[in-house]
């Protein structure tokens, strides 16, 4: 009986740890194009981090696809969004929350070059 109780306690702890970890931070691409670059910077700093699309299996984030964002703390960020053909746009003051999805749509894109 002790062994069963110990086993149940262990399984319960493992389930709680997994639940606490959640699904992580995810970007949902609601733009009409495939994103090939996605970088974050503290707001107003233009200090861009790594290309986070490289974490995706095909290194791009298609329309309506979600990308797991790793190595980023919750907070506010500016984002540089790149598309095939060297087009870049910016999204300012994105709020990123722990274990939550944030989205980017065409209406959010600013200062695009062609």
TIMAR-591930 format. One record per atom (N, C-alpha, C): residue in one letter; x, y, z. Coordinates in steps of 0.2 Angstrom, whole numbers, plus 2048, in hexadecimal, padded with zeros to 3 digits. Each point is the difference from the previous one (the first is absolute). Layout:
<pts>
AXYZ...
</pts>
This chain:
<pts>
X8047FA800X7FC806800X804806800X806800804X804806800X8038017F9X8027FB7FDX8038017F9X7FB8037FBX7FA7FE801X7FA8037FCX800807801X7FF802807X800807801X8068047FEX8067FE801X8068037FEX7FF8017F8X7FE7FB7FCX8008007F9X7FB8067FEX7FA800803X7FB8057FFX802807801X804801806X803806801X8058027FBX8047FC7FEX8058017FBX7FD8027F9X7FA7FD7FEX7FD8017FAX7FC807800X7FE801806X7FC807801X805806800X8067FF803X8058057FFX8028017F9X8017FB7FCX8028007F9X7FB8047FCX7FA7FE801X7FA8047FDX800807801X801802807X800807802X8068047FDX8067FC7FFX8058047FDX7FF8017F9X7FD7FB7FDX7FF8017F8X7FB806800X7FA800804X7FB8057FFX803807802X805800804X803807802X8048027FAX8037FC7FDX8048027FAX7FC8037FAX7FA7FD800X7FC8037FAX8027FE7F9X7FE8047FCX8017FF7F9X8068057FDX802804804X8058057FFX7FD8067FCX8048047FEX7FE8067FCX8007FE7F8X7FB8027FDX7FF7FF7F9X7FE8067FCX8038007FAX7FE8067FBX7FB7FC7FBX7FB8047FFX7FB7FD7FBX8008057FAX8027FE7FAX8018047FAX7F98017FDX7FD805801X7FA8027FCX8018057FBX8068017FEX8018047FAX7FF7FC7FAX7FF8037FAX7FE7FC7FAX8067FD7FCX806800803X8067FD7FDX8047FC805X8057FC7FEX8047FC804X806804803X801800806X805804803X8067FB800X8068037FEX8067FD800X805803805X7FF805803X804803805X7FB803806X8027FF806X7FC803805X805801806X802806801X804802806X7FD805804X802800807X7FD804805X806805803X7FE806802X804805803X7FC803806X804802805X7FD804805X7FD8067FCX7FA803802X7FD8057FDX8048067FFX8008037F9X8048067FFX8087FF7FFX8027FA801X8087FF801X8037FE7F9X7FC7FD7FCX8037FD7F9X8067FB802X8007FC805X8057FC802X7FD7F97FFX8007FD7FAX7FC7FB7FEX8037F9802X7FC7FC802X8037F9802X8007FB7FAX8017FA802X8017FB7FAX7F97FF7FCX8017FD7FAX7FA7FF7FCX7FC7FA803X7FB801803X7FC7FB804X7FD7FB7FBX7FF8017F9X7FD7FC7FCX8047FA7FFX807800801X8047FB800X7FF7FA804X7FB801805X7FE7FB805X7FA7FC7FDX7FE8027FAX7FA7FC7FDX8037FB7FBX7FD7FA7FFX8037FA7FDX8018027F9X7FD8057FCX8018027F9X803807800X802803806X803806801X7FC8067FEX7FA7FF7FFX7FB8057FEX7F97FF804X7FC806800X7FA7FF803X7FB8027FBX7FC7FB7FEX7FB8017FBX7FA804803X7FB8037FBX7FA803803X7FC7FB804X7FE802806X7FC7FC804X8047FB804X806800800X8057FB803X802804807X8017FC805X803802806X8077FE801X804804803X8077FF801X801801807X8047FB803X802800807X805805801X800804805X805805801X8047FE806X8067FF800X8047FE805X806805802X802800806X805805802X7FE807801X7F9801800X7FE807801X7FC800806X801805804X7FC802806X7FA8037FFX7FA7FF803X7FA8047FFX802808801X7FC8047FCX802807801X7FD8037F9X8038077FFX7FE8037FAX8068017FCX7FF7FF7F9X8057FF7FBX7FE8047FAX8058027FCX7FF8027F9X8027FA7FCX7FD7FF7FAX8027FA7FCX8018027F9X8057FD7FDX8028007F9X7FE7FA7FDX7FC8017FBX7FD7FA7FCX8028017F9X8037FA7FEX8038007F9X7FC7FB7FCX8008017FAX7FD7FC7FBX8057FE7FAX7FE7FB7FCX8047FE7FBX8018077FBX8068007FDX8018067FCX802806803X802800806X804805804X7FB805803X7F97FF800X7FC805802X8007FF808X800806804X800800807X7FB805802X7FC7FE806X7FC805803X801800807X7FD804804X801801807X7F9800803X8007FD806X7FA800805X803803806X7FD805802X802803807X7FC7FE806X803800805X7FD7FF807X7FC7FA800X8027FA7FEX7FC7FA801X8017FE807X7FA7FE803X8007FD807X8007F87FFX8067FE803X8017F8800X7FE7FE807X7FC7FB801X7FE7FE807X8027F8800X8027FE806X8027F9801X7FB7FB7FEX8027FB7FDX7FB7FB7FEX7FA8027FCX8018057FCX7FA8037FCX8028007F9X7FB8017FCX8018017F9X7FF8087FEX8058037FCX7FF8077FEX8007FF7F8X7FC8057FDX8007FF7F9X8028077FDX8027FF7F9X8028057FCX7FB8007FAX7FD8057FEX7FC8017FAX8028057FCX7FE8007F9X8028057FCX7FF808802X7FB801804X7FE806803X806803805X8037FB803X805802805X8078027FDX8017FE7FAX8078017FDX8008087FEX806803802X8028077FFX8078007FDX8018067FCX8078017FEX8027FB7FBX7FC7FE7FCX8037FA7FBX8048037FBX8057FC7FEX8048027FAX7FE7FA7FBX8028027F9X7FE7FB7FBX8067FD7FD
</pts>
